[in-house]
Amino acid sequence: MATVRPHGTFRNGFDLVDDAGRELGSFQGSAWREPGEVTAGGELAGFRRDGGRRFALDGRAGELAAADKPSMWSGRWVVHAGGQAYELARRSWLSRSVELRRGDQVVGAVHPKGFGGKAVVDLPAELPPAVQVFVVAVVLTLWRRESSAAGSAAAASGGATAAGAG
């Protein structure tokens, strides 16, 4: 198990810390955009968005991991890392918790913990620390997108109500 320790309220970054308090890796992103950098095990890798339905983690030797959304209507993401394919999907449509599956088996999960980007992470040890940070960065980015969309929808409906009330 690990915990996400956000860098701050208005900053897009976090440290992934194990139960003993050791840092497994960190993510440092832009406050306004999705790309960033993953640091784990003394290595630096680039986190990038490639279109609207793909994220990639690039190291010195090339692509370390990728997450692809099979279709715009799908709620799941396929993560490729270390020659394996995993699926990231919500536990249920009411939950923000995301499960990592290999085939029909749940092998890990990311659960929100309170507010402010905190989360509890349980990912398999077979994933290198940089890939674990990548998976968490993808999940937090998706949560941030949802929150932003919900805020925009609320503002739009509030504006329409106020405009229509007059």
SEPAGU-812056 format. One record per residue: residue in one letter; x, z, y of N, C-alpha, C in turn; chain. Coordinates in Angstrom, 3 decimals. Layout:
N
ATOM;code;n_east;n_up;n_north;ca_east;ca_up;ca_north;c_east;c_up;c_north;unit
ATOM;A;X;Z;Y;X;Z;Y;X;Z;Y;A
...
***
This chain:
166
ATOM;code;n_east;n_up;n_north;ca_east;ca_up;ca_north;c_east;c_up;c_north;unit
ATOM;M;0.840;0.000;-1.184;0.000;0.000;0.000;0.881;0.000;1.241;A
ATOM;A;0.365;-0.606;2.271;1.071;-0.663;3.545;0.045;-0.555;4.662;A
ATOM;T;0.534;-0.314;5.847;-0.319;-0.177;7.021;0.170;-1.118;8.108;A
ATOM;V;-0.773;-1.682;8.835;-0.446;-2.504;9.999;-0.374;-1.575;11.198;A
ATOM;R;0.770;-1.602;11.876;0.968;-0.807;13.093;1.081;-1.794;14.261;A
ATOM;P;-0.022;-1.960;15.037;-0.009;-2.914;16.150;1.036;-2.543;17.202;A
ATOM;H;1.596;-3.549;17.862;2.591;-3.321;18.914;1.958;-2.818;20.206;A
ATOM;G;0.676;-3.041;20.395;0.003;-2.563;21.598;-1.346;-3.229;21.746;A
ATOM;T;-2.149;-2.701;22.641;-3.506;-3.190;22.824;-3.553;-4.641;23.267;A
ATOM;F;-2.732;-5.024;24.220;-2.797;-6.378;24.762;-1.656;-7.261;24.270;A
ATOM;R;-1.057;-6.881;23.151;0.040;-7.656;22.594;-0.336;-8.160;21.211;A
ATOM;N;0.083;-9.365;20.912;-0.197;-9.972;19.621;1.027;-9.771;18.729;A
ATOM;G;1.121;-8.606;18.120;2.233;-8.314;17.244;1.967;-7.051;16.462;A
ATOM;F;2.666;-6.923;15.339;2.488;-5.732;14.516;3.704;-5.546;13.621;A
ATOM;D;3.839;-4.323;13.121;4.807;-4.005;12.086;4.018;-3.702;10.824;A
ATOM;L;4.525;-4.148;9.691;3.937;-3.820;8.402;4.805;-2.720;7.814;A
ATOM;V;4.201;-1.541;7.609;4.948;-0.340;7.224;4.420;0.173;5.885;A
ATOM;D;5.336;0.516;4.965;4.900;1.036;3.667;4.522;2.511;3.783;A
ATOM;D;4.059;3.097;2.678;3.590;4.490;2.679;4.669;5.486;3.065;A
ATOM;A;5.934;5.131;2.844;7.048;6.028;3.189;7.490;5.859;4.643;A
ATOM;G;6.819;4.959;5.375;7.160;4.740;6.779;8.241;3.704;7.010;A
ATOM;R;8.683;3.027;5.940;9.701;1.976;6.083;9.042;0.678;6.519;A
ATOM;E;9.691;0.005;7.454;9.173;-1.269;7.939;9.473;-2.363;6.918;A
ATOM;L;8.425;-3.049;6.460;8.574;-4.161;5.522;8.839;-5.465;6.267;A
ATOM;G;8.308;-5.550;7.465;8.459;-6.746;8.279;7.639;-6.607;9.540;A
ATOM;S;7.789;-7.595;10.413;7.009;-7.556;11.655;6.619;-8.958;12.073;A
ATOM;F;5.613;-9.010;12.906;5.126;-10.258;13.483;5.101;-10.087;14.991;A
ATOM;Q;5.641;-11.065;15.694;5.591;-11.058;17.148;5.013;-12.394;17.591;A
ATOM;G;3.820;-12.341;18.177;3.149;-13.557;18.606;2.913;-13.559;20.093;A
ATOM;S;2.461;-14.682;20.568;2.106;-14.841;21.967;0.797;-14.106;22.231;A
ATOM;A;0.652;-13.577;23.422;-0.594;-12.891;23.776;-1.752;-13.874;23.906;A
ATOM;W;-1.468;-15.138;24.164;-2.534;-16.110;24.437;-2.674;-17.184;23.380;A
ATOM;R;-1.667;-17.349;22.531;-1.730;-18.398;21.525;-1.412;-17.821;20.147;A
ATOM;E;-1.623;-18.603;19.107;-1.477;-18.110;17.746;-0.068;-18.173;17.168;A
ATOM;P;0.820;-19.073;17.586;2.153;-19.114;16.971;2.944;-17.835;17.226;A
ATOM;G;3.952;-17.613;16.382;4.779;-16.430;16.552;5.965;-16.456;15.610;A
ATOM;E;6.592;-15.288;15.454;7.757;-15.156;14.590;7.556;-13.993;13.631;A
ATOM;V;7.968;-14.207;12.391;7.933;-13.175;11.363;9.373;-12.771;11.072;A
ATOM;T;9.612;-11.473;11.072;10.923;-10.942;10.716;10.736;-10.035;9.506;A
ATOM;A;11.508;-10.298;8.450;11.449;-9.463;7.244;12.752;-9.636;6.482;A
ATOM;G;13.306;-8.534;6.036;14.535;-8.580;5.256;15.695;-9.222;6.002;A
ATOM;G;15.741;-9.055;7.307;16.813;-9.627;8.107;16.668;-11.112;8.378;A
ATOM;E;15.601;-11.717;7.892;15.355;-13.147;8.092;14.283;-13.359;9.157;A
ATOM;L;14.427;-14.431;9.898;13.456;-14.807;10.927;12.768;-16.091;10.486;A
ATOM;A;11.446;-16.125;10.558;10.682;-17.310;10.184;9.633;-17.581;11.258;A
ATOM;G;9.272;-18.827;11.413;8.284;-19.216;12.412;6.886;-19.293;11.823;A
ATOM;F;5.943;-18.664;12.507;4.524;-18.711;12.143;3.890;-19.728;13.077;A
ATOM;R;3.267;-20.748;12.509;2.657;-21.770;13.362;1.292;-22.178;12.842;A
ATOM;R;0.500;-22.619;13.780;-0.793;-23.205;13.441;-0.583;-24.710;13.428;A
ATOM;D;-1.038;-25.342;12.382;-0.912;-26.789;12.253;-2.334;-27.339;12.209;A
ATOM;G;-2.897;-27.614;13.374;-4.300;-28.004;13.450;-5.173;-26.764;13.393;A
ATOM;G;-6.455;-26.943;13.228;-7.375;-25.809;13.208;-7.548;-25.162;11.862;A
ATOM;R;-7.080;-25.856;10.802;-7.347;-25.348;9.452;-6.084;-25.173;8.627;A
ATOM;R;-4.945;-24.922;9.287;-3.702;-24.712;8.535;-2.757;-23.819;9.331;A
ATOM;F;-2.175;-22.853;8.630;-1.100;-22.024;9.155;0.100;-22.211;8.237;A
ATOM;A;1.297;-22.128;8.794;2.496;-22.274;7.975;3.551;-21.271;8.416;A
ATOM;L;4.393;-20.898;7.472;5.525;-20.019;7.715;6.783;-20.801;7.376;A
ATOM;D;7.601;-21.067;8.389;8.793;-21.890;8.225;10.050;-21.051;8.339;A
ATOM;G;10.886;-21.109;7.299;12.178;-20.431;7.298;13.296;-21.441;7.461;A
ATOM;R;14.520;-20.970;7.326;15.678;-21.866;7.461;15.678;-22.962;6.407;A
ATOM;A;15.181;-22.655;5.216;15.192;-23.620;4.115;13.921;-24.459;4.047;A
ATOM;G;13.040;-24.350;5.031;11.796;-25.111;5.024;10.585;-24.203;4.967;A
ATOM;E;9.479;-24.751;4.512;8.215;-24.015;4.489;8.218;-22.955;3.391;A
ATOM;L;8.021;-21.694;3.790;7.983;-20.573;2.844;6.582;-20.336;2.296;A
ATOM;A;5.570;-20.575;3.135;4.180;-20.345;2.742;3.271;-21.147;3.668;A
ATOM;A;2.071;-21.400;3.190;1.067;-22.087;3.996;-0.307;-21.557;3.617;A
ATOM;A;-1.215;-21.595;4.568;-2.605;-21.221;4.322;-3.474;-22.358;4.850;A
ATOM;D;-4.285;-22.916;3.965;-5.129;-24.056;4.313;-6.592;-23.719;4.088;A
ATOM;K;-7.431;-24.145;5.024;-8.875;-24.000;4.871;-9.379;-25.328;4.309;A
ATOM;P;-9.915;-25.322;3.071;-10.288;-26.580;2.417;-11.304;-27.425;3.197;A
ATOM;S;-12.227;-26.793;3.870;-13.189;-27.543;4.685;-13.623;-26.661;5.846;A
ATOM;M;-14.142;-27.286;6.873;-14.548;-26.488;8.031;-15.743;-25.593;7.709;A
ATOM;W;-16.458;-25.871;6.644;-17.625;-25.063;6.275;-17.261;-23.930;5.335;A
ATOM;S;-16.065;-23.965;4.804;-15.638;-22.950;3.846;-15.232;-21.661;4.552;A
ATOM;G;-15.494;-20.546;3.928;-15.070;-19.258;4.458;-13.789;-18.770;3.798;A
ATOM;R;-13.175;-19.603;2.985;-11.983;-19.177;2.260;-10.776;-19.991;2.707;A
ATOM;W;-9.604;-19.437;2.436;-8.333;-20.084;2.735;-7.504;-20.093;1.468;A
ATOM;V;-6.775;-21.158;1.217;-5.888;-21.251;0.065;-4.460;-21.030;0.563;A
ATOM;V;-3.811;-20.019;0.003;-2.438;-19.681;0.384;-1.502;-20.172;-0.712;A
ATOM;H;-0.488;-20.930;-0.307;0.540;-21.418;-1.230;1.841;-20.714;-0.892;A
ATOM;A;2.421;-20.056;-1.886;3.700;-19.355;-1.687;4.397;-19.203;-3.026;A
ATOM;G;5.676;-19.480;-3.049;6.462;-19.290;-4.268;5.940;-20.043;-5.470;A
ATOM;G;5.391;-21.226;-5.254;4.872;-22.016;-6.366;3.524;-21.554;-6.891;A
ATOM;Q;2.933;-20.558;-6.261;1.629;-20.027;-6.671;0.567;-20.375;-5.616;A
ATOM;A;-0.661;-20.467;-6.066;-1.792;-20.658;-5.155;-2.672;-19.417;-5.228;A
ATOM;Y;-3.041;-18.918;-4.080;-3.909;-17.750;-3.958;-5.084;-18.144;-3.081;A
ATOM;E;-6.132;-17.356;-3.133;-7.283;-17.587;-2.275;-7.523;-16.350;-1.423;A
ATOM;L;-7.695;-16.557;-0.130;-8.081;-15.487;0.790;-9.558;-15.665;1.100;A
ATOM;A;-10.349;-14.639;0.856;-11.781;-14.725;1.132;-12.323;-13.329;1.423;A
ATOM;R;-13.352;-13.286;2.232;-14.003;-12.002;2.506;-14.571;-11.414;1.229;A
ATOM;R;-14.540;-10.089;1.169;-15.108;-9.398;0.012;-16.606;-9.705;-0.082;A
ATOM;S;-17.305;-9.677;1.045;-18.719;-10.063;1.117;-18.980;-10.549;2.538;A
ATOM;W;-20.113;-11.187;2.748;-20.387;-11.738;4.075;-20.608;-10.642;5.111;A
ATOM;L;-20.896;-9.420;4.687;-21.082;-8.308;5.618;-19.787;-7.564;5.924;A
ATOM;S;-18.760;-7.805;5.141;-17.509;-7.058;5.258;-16.442;-7.871;5.965;A
ATOM;R;-15.588;-7.194;6.727;-14.422;-7.851;7.322;-13.224;-7.779;6.384;A
ATOM;S;-13.316;-6.980;5.320;-12.226;-6.882;4.342;-12.014;-8.237;3.680;A
ATOM;V;-10.734;-8.581;3.508;-10.376;-9.861;2.914;-9.616;-9.600;1.623;A
ATOM;E;-10.013;-10.301;0.565;-9.339;-10.172;-0.720;-8.404;-11.352;-0.944;A
ATOM;L;-7.315;-11.075;-1.640;-6.394;-12.114;-2.082;-6.606;-12.254;-3.583;A
ATOM;R;-6.954;-13.456;-4.009;-7.243;-13.692;-5.421;-6.296;-14.747;-5.991;A
ATOM;R;-5.971;-14.577;-7.249;-5.271;-15.617;-8.005;-6.200;-15.929;-9.167;A
ATOM;G;-6.793;-17.107;-9.119;-7.831;-17.439;-10.095;-9.036;-16.550;-9.844;A
ATOM;D;-9.542;-15.919;-10.895;-10.700;-15.031;-10.769;-10.311;-13.576;-10.552;A
ATOM;Q;-9.013;-13.304;-10.485;-8.531;-11.923;-10.390;-8.165;-11.558;-8.950;A
ATOM;V;-8.659;-10.414;-8.490;-8.272;-9.889;-7.177;-6.896;-9.248;-7.331;A
ATOM;V;-5.914;-9.732;-6.554;-4.553;-9.209;-6.656;-4.123;-8.452;-5.401;A
ATOM;G;-4.964;-8.470;-4.368;-4.620;-7.762;-3.142;-5.764;-7.797;-2.156;A
ATOM;A;-5.581;-7.083;-1.031;-6.630;-7.028;-0.016;-6.060;-6.567;1.314;A
ATOM;V;-6.766;-6.919;2.377;-6.480;-6.437;3.728;-7.795;-5.879;4.256;A
ATOM;H;-7.788;-4.577;4.592;-9.001;-3.897;5.059;-8.797;-3.442;6.502;A
ATOM;P;-9.780;-3.707;7.375;-9.646;-3.194;8.743;-9.700;-1.672;8.745;A
ATOM;K;-8.993;-1.085;9.704;-8.972;0.378;9.822;-9.201;0.709;11.290;A
ATOM;G;-10.424;1.039;11.625;-10.740;1.364;13.010;-10.689;0.134;13.893;A
ATOM;F;-10.198;0.329;15.107;-10.152;-0.744;16.092;-8.712;-1.029;16.487;A
ATOM;G;-8.512;-2.116;17.192;-7.207;-2.410;17.758;-6.229;-3.083;16.821;A
ATOM;G;-6.722;-3.794;15.808;-5.835;-4.539;14.930;-5.183;-3.722;13.835;A
ATOM;K;-5.640;-2.504;13.626;-5.085;-1.700;12.539;-5.712;-2.152;11.223;A
ATOM;A;-4.928;-2.060;10.156;-5.428;-2.463;8.845;-4.636;-1.768;7.752;A
ATOM;V;-5.271;-1.661;6.596;-4.619;-1.170;5.392;-4.407;-2.391;4.505;A
ATOM;V;-3.187;-2.529;3.994;-2.797;-3.734;3.257;-2.349;-3.354;1.854;A
ATOM;D;-2.883;-4.056;0.876;-2.467;-3.872;-0.511;-2.239;-5.258;-1.092;A
ATOM;L;-1.000;-5.740;-0.996;-0.657;-7.066;-1.491;0.330;-6.938;-2.644;A
ATOM;P;0.346;-7.913;-3.555;1.211;-7.803;-4.730;2.694;-7.855;-4.371;A
ATOM;A;3.488;-7.096;-5.098;4.939;-7.042;-4.875;5.603;-8.379;-5.169;A
ATOM;E;4.923;-9.250;-5.915;5.494;-10.572;-6.204;5.622;-11.426;-4.947;A
ATOM;L;4.867;-11.083;-3.912;4.992;-11.794;-2.636;6.140;-11.180;-1.851;A
ATOM;P;7.106;-11.991;-1.428;8.196;-11.459;-0.613;7.650;-10.860;0.684;A
ATOM;P;8.364;-9.901;1.281;7.878;-9.260;2.512;7.490;-10.246;3.615;A
ATOM;A;8.244;-11.316;3.809;7.904;-12.298;4.854;6.557;-12.944;4.568;A
ATOM;V;6.262;-13.218;3.310;4.981;-13.830;2.945;3.861;-12.812;3.098;A
ATOM;Q;4.118;-11.537;2.788;3.104;-10.508;3.017;2.763;-10.416;4.503;A
ATOM;V;3.778;-10.436;5.352;3.541;-10.395;6.803;2.760;-11.635;7.224;A
ATOM;F;3.100;-12.791;6.652;2.387;-14.036;6.937;0.904;-13.905;6.590;A
ATOM;V;0.599;-13.404;5.392;-0.803;-13.250;4.963;-1.548;-12.335;5.932;A
ATOM;V;-0.928;-11.221;6.311;-1.567;-10.295;7.255;-1.751;-10.971;8.609;A
ATOM;A;-0.764;-11.751;9.070;-0.883;-12.451;10.353;-2.034;-13.455;10.322;A
ATOM;V;-2.218;-14.132;9.207;-3.345;-15.068;9.070;-4.666;-14.307;9.173;A
ATOM;V;-4.789;-13.208;8.431;-6.036;-12.425;8.444;-6.322;-11.887;9.850;A
ATOM;L;-5.319;-11.307;10.508;-5.535;-10.770;11.856;-5.880;-11.873;12.847;A
ATOM;T;-5.289;-13.050;12.689;-5.617;-14.191;13.557;-7.069;-14.600;13.354;A
ATOM;L;-7.525;-14.632;12.104;-8.924;-14.983;11.829;-9.875;-13.934;12.401;A
ATOM;W;-9.521;-12.650;12.273;-10.353;-11.593;12.865;-10.407;-11.740;14.377;A
ATOM;R;-9.262;-12.067;14.993;-9.214;-12.241;16.445;-10.073;-13.431;16.867;A
ATOM;R;-10.046;-14.510;16.093;-10.891;-15.674;16.380;-12.370;-15.287;16.323;A
ATOM;E;-12.743;-14.524;15.287;-14.137;-14.089;15.144;-14.567;-13.223;16.321;A
ATOM;S;-13.716;-12.280;16.709;-14.043;-11.403;17.836;-14.186;-12.197;19.126;A
ATOM;S;-13.307;-13.145;19.316;-13.352;-13.987;20.510;-14.621;-14.827;20.522;A
ATOM;A;-14.978;-15.405;19.368;-16.187;-16.213;19.277;-17.431;-15.354;19.503;A
ATOM;A;-17.434;-14.144;18.949;-18.578;-13.246;19.136;-18.716;-12.858;20.603;A
ATOM;G;-17.595;-12.598;21.264;-17.626;-12.262;22.686;-18.112;-13.425;23.528;A
ATOM;S;-17.693;-14.633;23.188;-18.128;-15.822;23.916;-19.619;-16.067;23.725;A
ATOM;A;-20.092;-15.867;22.480;-21.514;-16.060;22.200;-22.360;-15.031;22.937;A
ATOM;A;-21.891;-13.784;22.971;-22.621;-12.732;23.687;-22.664;-13.020;25.177;A
ATOM;A;-21.546;-13.480;25.733;-21.504;-13.804;27.159;-22.428;-14.979;27.460;A
ATOM;A;-22.440;-15.971;26.583;-23.290;-17.155;26.795;-24.760;-16.780;26.723;A
ATOM;S;-25.139;-15.959;25.754;-26.544;-15.582;25.642;-26.965;-14.654;26.786;A
ATOM;G;-26.042;-13.806;27.226;-26.347;-12.934;28.359;-26.504;-13.733;29.635;A
ATOM;G;-25.664;-14.741;29.808;-25.766;-15.598;30.974;-27.041;-16.395;30.975;A
ATOM;A;-27.484;-16.877;29.792;-28.714;-17.650;29.700;-29.922;-16.757;29.983;A
ATOM;T;-29.862;-15.510;29.515;-30.967;-14.593;29.760;-31.073;-14.273;31.244;A
ATOM;A;-29.943;-14.016;31.868;-29.964;-13.702;33.288;-30.427;-14.891;34.111;A
ATOM;A;-29.999;-16.096;33.718;-30.384;-17.286;34.463;-31.874;-17.562;34.286;A
ATOM;G;-32.383;-17.319;33.075;-33.783;-17.588;32.797;-34.725;-16.537;33.349;A
ATOM;A;-34.187;-15.366;33.714;-35.027;-14.260;34.172;-35.500;-14.462;35.591;A
ATOM;G;-34.792;-15.287;36.346;-35.102;-15.440;37.761;-36.209;-16.332;37.973;A
***
